[in-house]
Amino acid sequence: MNFRQSKIKNFINNEDYTFVPAHFIDSTQDILTSIENVCNEAFIYEQLFKVRCKGEPYSIKNAEAFLDWAKEGFKKDSYYVFFILNSSQLPIGAIDIKSNDKEEAEIGYWLSSFHSGLMTNAVIELCKQAKSFGFKNLYGLCELNNLKSKSVLKRAKFADAGKIERNQKSYYKLQIKL
Ligand SMILES: CC(C)(COP(=O)(O)OP(=O)(O)OC[C@H]1O[C@@H](n2cnc3c(N)ncnc32)[C@H](O)[C@@H]1OP(=O)(O)O)[C@@H](O)C(=O)NCCC(=O)NCCS
């Protein structure tokens, strides 16, 4: 699937950012450091990485492994990670489609709080591209206390689809028919 690079706008500061498939970017030190810094921001670390990193900081090695894994997804055509780059071409956010199941695939995302105002538009762009490659339904899972994430999906026209349990945790499921 030839997902494309495109521009997305930050709703709050009106600046343009670049939405880019992971295999379009190089694993330079600056890029890895940017991923490391964002993933150690308190809200993102708490929501996504504290358990995975067993309470240790998200390291540059974690960033390198993530970027390698992200590029691999496009090679294998089995999952699709995109980065959001700032005007210095550094990644300040990421969004992914977690499988190639065209009937129903899960999405996930994180974004630096210093660039808030972008993720709704990134989800809308992801949906547009996914639809053009034949994805029929996408869904996201939000922890019950993660109202910011739920608002992103609602604003991008995902509908409530109840609660689900995964790994002994409850999540709101929101989905969209493309
Ligand atoms: C959840 C997360 C991605 C939100 O990113 P974000 O860019 O701040 O989200 P938004 O797109 O909603 O932008 C923030 C504000 O801009 C406004 N906005 C953005 N796009 C908009 C649009 N198209 N139309 C109207 N308002 C918009 C909203 O007012 C929104 O704030 P509000 O929900 O408090 O009202 C980010 O906080 C994060 O990374 N959290 C930690 C990781 C996480 O929870 N991931 C999700 C797990 S799947």
The ligand as a Gaussian input file, in Angstrom:
#p B3LYP/6-31G(d) Opt

LIG

0 1
 C       -4.536000      12.174000      23.079000
 C       -3.560000      13.095000      22.347000
 C       -3.016000      12.389000      21.130000
 C       -4.316000      14.385000      21.939000
 O       -3.562000      15.180000      21.007000
 P       -4.031000      16.689000      20.634000
 O       -3.402000      17.146000      19.410000
 O       -3.843000      17.504000      21.850000
 O       -5.578000      16.452000      20.365000
 P       -6.651000      17.341000      19.579000
 O       -6.592000      17.082000      18.124000
 O       -7.937000      17.031000      20.260000
 O       -6.249000      18.858000      19.813000
 C       -6.369000      19.523000      21.067000
 C       -7.458000      20.612000      21.040000
 O       -7.511000      21.263000      19.798000
 C       -8.881000      21.461000      19.360000
 N       -9.028000      20.819000      18.025000
 C       -8.080000      20.070000      17.398000
 N       -8.497000      19.719000      16.164000
 C       -9.721000      20.225000      16.016000
 C      -10.655000      20.197000      14.943000
 N      -10.409000      19.590000      13.765000
 N      -11.850000      20.811000      15.128000
 C      -12.121000      21.433000      16.303000
 N      -11.254000      21.489000      17.354000
 C      -10.075000      20.919000      17.212000
 C       -9.751000      20.902000      20.434000
 O      -10.276000      21.969000      21.166000
 C       -8.833000      20.055000      21.317000
 O       -8.955000      20.214000      22.682000
 P      -10.108000      19.624000      23.658000
 O      -10.343000      18.176000      23.308000
 O       -9.508000      19.791000      25.005000
 O      -11.284000      20.497000      23.398000
 C       -2.364000      13.475000      23.265000
 O       -2.841000      14.119000      24.411000
 C       -1.534000      12.271000      23.702000
 O       -0.582000      11.909000      23.047000
 N       -1.884000      11.663000      24.852000
 C       -1.092000      10.539000      25.397000
 C       -1.127000       9.295000      24.570000
 C       -2.526000       8.781000      24.375000
 O       -3.380000       8.947000      25.227000
 N       -2.762000       8.130000      23.246000
 C       -4.058000       7.558000      22.940000
 C       -4.075000       6.111000      23.253000
 S       -4.769000       5.231000      21.877000

